[in-house]
Amino acid sequence: MKKINDAVFKYAVDPVIKITGIALLLDIMLQIFGRAFMAKPPAWTEELSRFLFLWYCFLGCAVTLRNKQHLGLDFFYNKFSAKVRRVIDYCIHVLTLVFGGYLAFYGFQVLTVVTKRTVPITGWSMKWFYLVLPIMGILFVMLAVENIVEMIKNKPDSKKEENIA
């Protein structure tokens, strides 16, 4: 599972985030230039920036989860014994799995509803805005499964783990 996730993030998610970030920056710069120096700034830049911002943030959430850089309460977590921390980690990964599954399932449900709706200025289908929800859900599920499998594979030596805590 780790190899699959590594490939998905290396060849799909990371490049999309980089391209989206650069495009978002350029789009916002065009918006600023248009408002400052043009009589009628391009209206499509606002919709494009909303679209790019959504994708950048949601895919960034998956990368943050992958790199284990999400917010946490380490102060309290480190007060627990190693066994309790392991149970907490299992619970977190299972909740991530459930949340990702929920997001993927209902994200696809939302796509069926918004497919026929369009964005007023550009005429794009709203499905492109909402497509990031099931993608993020699938990525969360993949990461949670990887983390759970890793925890099962790496059963700790209880005596050794207690000495560390």
N, C-alpha and C positions, 0 to 999 in steps of 0.2 A: 504494500500500500504506500509505503514511503517513497518508493521509486516513481510510482504513478503521480503522487502529489508533487514530488520534486519536478517532474517533467511538466505537469500542468502549470505550475507556478512559474517555472523558468521560461517556458516557451509561449505561454498564453497570458496569464494574469499579469506578470511583471511588465512585459512589453506594452500591454494595453494600458496599464496604469501610467507608464512613462509617456506614452503618446497622448493619453487623455490629459495629463498634467500640462504638457507643453501646449497642446491645443487650447486648453482652458486659459492659460496665461496669454497666449496670442489673441484669443477671442476677447478677453477682458481689456487688453491693451487697445484693440480695435474699437471697443465700446468707448473707452476713455477718449481716444483720438476723435472718434465721431462726434461725441458730445461737446468736445472742446473746440473743434475746428470745422465741423461740417454743419451746414444749415439743417440738414435732415439726416441724422445718424441712422445707420442700418438697423432696422428693427429685429432682424433675425438673430443678431448677436446675443440678445437677452435669452432667447429660447435655447440657443446653442450652449450658452454658459450654464443654464439650468441643467440641461441634459448632461453635459460634461462633468459638472459638479456632482450630480447624483452618482454617476458611474465611478468617478474618482473616489468618492467617499465610501461607497459600498464595497468596491473591490479592495480599497485600502483597509477596510475592517477585516476582510479575510486575510490579507497579508499580515496585519497586526496580530491576528490570532495565530497564524502560522509561526511567526517569529516570537511568540509569547511576550509581546510588548504591550498587551492590554492592561488596563488598570487593575490593580489588586490591592488587597489590604495585607501586605506582608507582615506588618507589625503583629497583627492578631494570628495570622497563619503560622508564623514562626514560634508562637507560644505553645502550640499543640505538639504532641508527640508525633513521631514519624508515622505510626500506624493511623492516627487520626488524620494527619495530612494526606496520607494515601487515600483514605476514604473520601476526604473532601475533593481530592483530585478526580477520583472516579465520578463523584456526583457532578462536578463541574463539566466533565467530558460528556456525561450522559445528558445533562441539561443542554449542552451545546448541540448534541446530536438531535435531541427533540426539537429544539428551536430551529435548527437548520432544516429538519424535515418539514416542520410546520411552515416555514418560510418558503421552501421549495414547492410544497403542495399547493398552498394558497396563492403563491406567486403565479403559478401556472393557471389557477382559477381566475385570478385577476386579468391575466393576459387574454383569456377568452372573452372577457367583458369589454376590455378597452381596445381591442384590435380594430374595431370599426371607427373609433373616435380619432380625430386628428387634431393636431396643434394648429391654432388659428393662423399664425403668420407664415410658418414654413410649410404647413400641410402634411407634416410627418405624422405617421401613425403613432398613437400613444403607446403602442406595444413596445417601441424602442426605449421609452422612458422606464417602463415597468419590467422589462426583460431582466434587468439587473437583480431584481428580487429573487427569482428562482435560481439564478446563477450563484448568487451569494449563499443561498440556502444549500445548494449542492456542494459548494466549497466548504461550508461549515460542517456538513455531514461527513465529507471526505476527511477533513482534518480531525474531527472527533473520533472517527473510526480508527484513523492512524494512531492517535494518542491512546485510545483504549487498548488497541493491539500491542502497542509498545509497553504499556503498563502491565499487561498480562504476561508478555514475554520476559520482562525484567522483574521477576519476583525478587523482592529484596531479602537479604539475609537479615532476619529479625534482630539478632544480637548485634550485628554490625550497624544496623540502622539506628538502634537505640543508643549506641555509643556516639553516633554523629549528633543526635538531637541533644 
